[in-house]
């Protein structure tokens, strides 16, 4: 079975105290620790709820936080790449 990264898209996003939760259009549910995304970890609940989908759900964008998350990258276990850029 093969798939294209562009076929992976989110339909719902929510948070608990420690995790970002995402439901994909194909029914899968992901939980990712907020520690992977420092901007979201430090954000208020109201700021976290103020997101929009981009690319038909292939991205999640928080304008006020200047944060963008690739949904296909979540499946690959990729966190905030700015952390890696600072280390270089």
C-alpha positions as CSV (number, residue, x, y, z in Angstrom):
1,X,0.0,0.0,0.0
2,X,1.4,3.4,-0.9
3,X,0.2,6.9,0.0
4,X,1.1,10.4,-0.8
5,X,1.9,12.8,2.0
6,X,-0.6,15.3,0.5
7,X,-3.4,12.7,1.1
8,X,-2.8,13.0,4.8
9,X,-5.0,15.8,6.2
10,X,-6.5,16.8,9.5
11,X,-10.2,17.3,10.2
12,X,-10.1,18.2,13.9
13,X,-7.6,19.6,16.5
14,X,-7.8,19.9,20.2
15,X,-5.5,19.9,23.3
16,X,-5.3,18.4,26.7
17,X,-2.7,19.6,29.4
18,X,0.2,17.8,27.8
19,X,-0.8,16.9,24.2
20,X,-1.8,18.1,20.8
21,X,-4.5,15.8,19.4
22,X,-5.4,15.6,15.7
23,X,-8.0,13.5,13.9
24,X,-7.2,12.8,10.3
25,X,-9.8,12.6,7.5
26,X,-9.2,8.8,7.2
27,X,-10.2,8.3,10.9
28,X,-6.8,8.0,12.5
29,X,-6.2,9.9,15.7
30,X,-2.8,11.3,16.7
31,X,-1.5,12.5,20.0
32,X,1.8,14.5,20.0
33,X,3.4,15.9,23.2
34,X,3.2,19.7,23.4
35,X,6.9,19.6,24.3
36,X,7.6,19.0,20.6
37,X,6.1,22.5,19.9
38,X,7.4,25.1,22.4
39,X,5.2,27.9,21.1
40,X,2.1,25.8,21.7
41,X,3.4,24.6,25.0
42,X,3.8,28.2,26.2
43,X,0.5,29.4,24.7
44,X,-2.8,30.0,26.5
45,X,-5.7,27.7,25.9
46,X,-7.4,30.5,24.0
47,X,-4.4,31.0,21.8
48,X,-4.2,27.3,21.0
49,X,-7.8,27.2,20.0
50,X,-7.3,30.0,17.5
51,X,-6.0,27.9,14.6
52,X,-6.9,27.3,11.0
53,X,-6.2,24.5,8.5
54,X,-4.1,25.3,5.5
55,X,-3.6,23.2,2.3
56,X,-6.9,21.5,2.7
57,X,-5.9,20.2,6.2
58,X,-2.4,19.2,5.4
59,X,-1.2,22.1,7.6
60,X,-2.3,23.7,10.9
61,X,-1.6,27.4,11.3
62,X,-1.7,29.6,14.4
63,X,-1.4,33.2,13.1
64,X,-1.1,34.8,16.5
65,X,1.7,32.4,17.5
66,X,3.5,32.3,14.2
67,X,3.3,28.5,14.3
68,X,2.7,26.1,11.4
69,X,2.6,22.4,11.6
70,X,2.7,19.9,8.7
71,X,0.2,17.1,9.3
72,X,2.2,14.6,7.3
73,X,5.3,15.5,9.3
74,X,3.4,14.7,12.5
75,X,3.0,11.1,11.3
76,X,6.8,11.0,10.7
77,X,7.4,12.2,14.3
78,X,8.8,15.6,13.3
79,X,8.5,18.3,16.0
80,X,9.3,22.0,15.7
81,X,12.2,22.2,13.2
82,X,13.2,25.6,14.5
83,X,14.7,23.8,17.5
84,X,17.0,21.9,15.2
85,X,17.9,25.1,13.2
86,X,19.1,26.8,16.4
87,X,21.4,23.9,17.2
88,X,23.2,24.2,13.9
